[in-house]
Amino acid sequence: MGHFTLTRREMLHWGVGAAMGSALSWSGLWAGQPTAKRIPIGLQLYSVREDCQKDLPKVLEAVAKMGYEGVEFAGYYGRPAKELRKLLDQNGLRCCGTHTGLNTLEGDALAGTIEFNQTLGNPYLIVPWMPHEKLASVEACKKTAQLFNELAEKVKEKGMYVGYHAHGGDFQKVGDQTAWDVFFSFCSPQVVMQMDVGNCLGGGGDPYASLEKFPGRSKTIHLKEHGGPAGACIGEGQVDWKRVFQLCETVGGTEWYIVEQESYGQRTPLQTVQRCLENLKKMGK
């Protein structure tokens, strides 16, 4: 893992998890069923950003009590990495990713970004958005993928990954394929394909086909509903979640399910993300 270190508690966690995973795999084989691993559930804190701005420690405590196992950051609310790590540890949470601008991964900024995320215990450096021109043509997709491949190679020795998060516009056609598929066809397997199911469907894409087309690439995935009533939580809209889970747990290589909610209806953001988790648990997650 290079300089990427784990705490004793994390080593114990992963050790126990590996043992359980092995046992489950063997039981699946004996039962003649395809093996499917249990994937932990995290929350993208952008879902509750206004609450985080007011009182981040209180939000992390609430999220942990709901049953979330990790959080993905989209901004740090003016707090240094050591303070954030302490808050995570106090609540038994892990960092399952950070949404970090492409500019923080380039040039001299990369070393500081690596150090910050090492302190958080986070291996997933996910670019949340790029300007349209970065994926506007086959040649642009190829050039952008080359950059991501180079960055991924630079952080590999630290046990880290670079990735890109889906937005609706990424599913516009470039020739006869979506920009998303063209981009990832040029990316190395080291670049994380962070599908956002709701964003993909909203942009006219096919998340199921992409998950299947790029096996092992979806180390983290955003669970977001599409359709349904205003403020629909996961499981209350049009997404075929059974199919999503089956793909993630067999071919996707998924290490984290990450809930992201951007509409709330009559509920507060915290009530909404709690309902999302409750619905996931009803679905056996």
SULUR-V284054 format. One record per backbone hydrogen bond with DSSP energy under -1.0 kcal/mol. CO is the residue of the C=O (numbers start at 1). NH is the residue of the N-H. E is the energy in kcal/mol with one decimal. If there is no record, write none. Layout:
{{CO;NH;E} {CO;NH;E}}
This chain:
{{1;4;-1.9} {7;11;-2.5} {8;12;-2.6} {9;13;-2.5} {10;14;-3.0} {11;15;-2.5} {12;16;-2.7} {13;17;-2.9} {14;18;-2.7} {15;19;-2.0} {16;20;-2.7} {17;21;-2.9} {18;22;-2.5} {19;23;-2.3} {20;24;-2.8} {21;25;-2.5} {22;26;-2.4} {23;27;-2.4} {24;28;-2.4} {25;29;-2.2} {26;30;-2.7} {27;31;-1.9} {28;33;-2.5} {29;32;-1.1} {40;257;-2.6} {41;69;-2.8} {42;259;-2.8} {43;72;-2.6} {44;47;-2.2} {45;48;-1.4} {46;49;-1.3} {48;52;-2.2} {49;53;-2.2} {50;54;-1.5} {51;55;-2.8} {55;59;-1.9} {56;60;-2.6} {57;61;-2.0} {58;62;-2.3} {59;63;-2.9} {60;64;-2.1} {61;65;-2.0} {62;66;-1.6} {63;68;-1.7} {69;94;-1.6} {70;43;-1.7} {71;96;-2.2} {72;45;-2.7} {73;99;-3.3} {76;79;-1.8} {80;84;-2.1} {81;85;-2.8} {82;86;-1.9} {83;87;-2.1} {84;88;-2.3} {85;89;-2.8} {86;90;-2.4} {87;91;-1.1} {88;93;-2.6} {89;92;-1.1} {94;71;-2.2} {97;73;-2.1} {98;126;-2.5} {101;104;-1.8} {102;105;-1.6} {106;109;-1.3} {107;110;-1.3} {109;113;-1.9} {110;114;-2.7} {111;115;-2.2} {112;116;-2.5} {113;117;-2.2} {114;118;-2.4} {115;119;-1.9} {116;120;-1.5} {117;121;-1.0} {117;122;-2.7} {123;161;-3.5} {124;98;-1.9} {125;163;-2.2} {126;100;-2.4} {127;165;-2.4} {131;134;-1.8} {132;135;-1.8} {137;141;-2.8} {138;142;-2.4} {139;143;-2.3} {140;144;-2.6} {141;145;-2.5} {142;146;-2.0} {143;147;-1.6} {144;148;-2.2} {145;149;-2.8} {146;150;-2.1} {147;151;-2.4} {148;152;-2.8} {149;153;-1.9} {150;154;-1.7} {151;155;-1.7} {155;158;-1.4} {155;160;-1.8} {156;159;-2.2} {161;125;-3.0} {162;192;-2.5} {163;127;-3.0} {164;194;-2.0} {167;170;-1.8} {168;171;-1.8} {169;172;-1.4} {170;180;-2.0} {172;179;-2.5} {174;177;-1.2} {177;174;-3.9} {178;182;-2.3} {179;183;-2.9} {180;184;-2.4} {181;185;-1.6} {183;186;-1.0} {188;191;-2.0} {192;164;-2.1} {192;194;-1.0} {193;195;-1.6} {194;166;-2.0} {195;222;-3.3} {196;200;-2.7} {197;201;-2.2} {198;202;-2.4} {199;203;-1.6} {200;205;-3.0} {201;204;-1.4} {206;210;-1.9} {207;211;-2.4} {208;212;-1.8} {209;213;-2.4} {210;214;-1.7} {214;217;-1.6} {217;193;-2.7} {217;219;-1.2} {219;255;-3.4} {219;256;-1.6} {221;258;-2.7} {222;197;-2.0} {223;260;-2.0} {226;238;-3.3} {229;232;-1.8} {233;236;-2.2} {239;241;-1.5} {240;244;-1.9} {241;245;-3.0} {242;246;-2.1} {243;247;-2.2} {244;248;-2.6} {245;249;-2.6} {247;251;-1.5} {247;252;-2.6} {248;254;-1.2} {251;216;-2.3} {252;218;-1.6} {256;221;-1.6} {257;42;-3.5} {258;223;-2.9} {259;44;-2.9} {264;267;-2.2} {268;272;-2.3} {269;273;-2.4} {270;274;-1.6} {271;275;-2.0} {272;276;-2.2} {273;277;-1.8} {274;278;-2.5} {275;279;-2.7} {276;280;-2.1} {277;281;-2.3} {278;282;-1.9} {279;283;-1.2} {280;285;-2.6} {281;284;-1.7}}
